[in-house]
Amino acid sequence: MSRLLGRVRKVVTFFHRSTTAAAVLKEKQVMLQLPLHKLVQDVATRWNSSHDMLERYLEQQAAVFSALTDKSVKKSIKDIVTLSDDDVKLAEDVVQVLKPLKTVTTLMSTEQIPTISMILPLKHRILASMKHSGPDSTVVKDIKAAIAHDFEDRYPDTDRALIQFLHMSTALDPRFKSLPFLDETTHDTIFKSLTERILDNCSQTVQNVTFLSESDGIRGTTVLQQPVFDRLHPGDSVTLQCSVISQICAGQYSVYWFRHSSGYSHPGIIYTDDNRSDQCMERSENGSSTQSCVYSLSQTELRPSDTGIYYCAVATCGKIHLGNGTKLIIEDSSASTFRNPVFLTLLTFTIISIIVNAFLVMVIRKNYKTGKESSKQPRNQSNEVNFSTNHRFFHKQCISRGCDNDWGSNQRQTLLAASLPVEE
């Protein structure tokens, strides 16, 4: 890495110090139709300067090589070695590795607001980009490992108080409030702890505030919420609406959204980007003006943990008016399938069909066996009767004619042949 930077640095320094070389480089840029950019010199105390130097060199590589081989420049070159193909490939890889750091430092430098909420999301993004991939060379792997080690030591997970503070700061930022780099358990723990801390800090202030429900519209403000009738599943989106009808302190109230679920002891505060309404109308009746505004809260990429009752709260004139609440139930896709009436009907018919088919098979087999046994039994009984009758007749003939002569032998064989049962 140092060898690569040293070679590029010598080339850049040469063009910065030689007016002739700089003029030739500009001619080559025009001829090759390249941007008329000057080469960038890296500075040890300046962020991203090594990245910018390599990136600019790669952009002007063709013009630089052409200028260095020009006769008017070549004679004044000393100790300058152009990059080989391997050096160029390494420079391209290094630029890709340093690019996330360039993006992060530029973003942090241009921010006009506190950046503490950006620390953990950007750290997670940098560490993810520093994971090794298959085609990485040995030098690139060493660079990634060094950067990852440096970042891990700066904000270690062992400092739980610091990490929790950074997580809460990130959760309060609307850009990162979903905490996508955390698992669901840690995500819920952070929001629960943040909600409890906010409510505890505001407990003294809340004691001086009067809470009114939506039925207290006679006092000047009415808050109505529309129910949600659609079935919701993980990944769906929904928009909640809150109608605020006000007769006093018009335009001087703030709207907040709270979520109450069974897994939390306190309602969870939902932060929106602003409190501007989507639609407002004014009308006058009996000499008094009424302002009606509709506020919306969009929830995207719903999860089962988003299940609960969402309350719209309006703070005006030292009072907080609560809406009637909108209940959201996010059903698990697998569980909702088993509760589907069509699915249950098909499953019932399938089970009944299997039972009926099994019963019919048993009846058919039983009838087949019974019929086969009944077809064999009469023939066997008839053979037994014929054999007994013929045997008695032969015995009488033997007594009268004699059984030891040829007639007796022939009759015995005829009797046996006629009396034996026939096999099917």
Secondary structure, DSSP 8 states (H G I E B T S, - for coil): -HHHHHHHHHHHHHHHH-HHHHHHHHHHHHHTT----------TTSTTHHHHHHHHHHHTHHHHHHHHTSHHHHTT--S-----HHHHHHHHHHHHHHHHHHHHHHHHHH-SS--GGGHHHHHHHHHHHTS--TT--HHHHHHHHHHHHHHHHHS-TT-HHHHHHHHHHHHTSTTTTT-TTS-HHHHHHHHHHHHHHHHHHTHHHHTTSEEE-TT-GGGTEEEEE----S-B-TT--EEEEEEEEESSSTT--EEEEEEE-TT-SS-EEE--S----SEEEEEEETTEEEEEEEEEEEE-S--GGG-EEEEEEEEETTEEEE---EEE-B--HHHHHHT-HHHHHHHHHHHHHHHHHHHHHHHHHHHHHHHHHHHHHHHHHHHHHHHHHHHHHHHHHHHHH-SSSHHHHHHHHHHHHHHS----
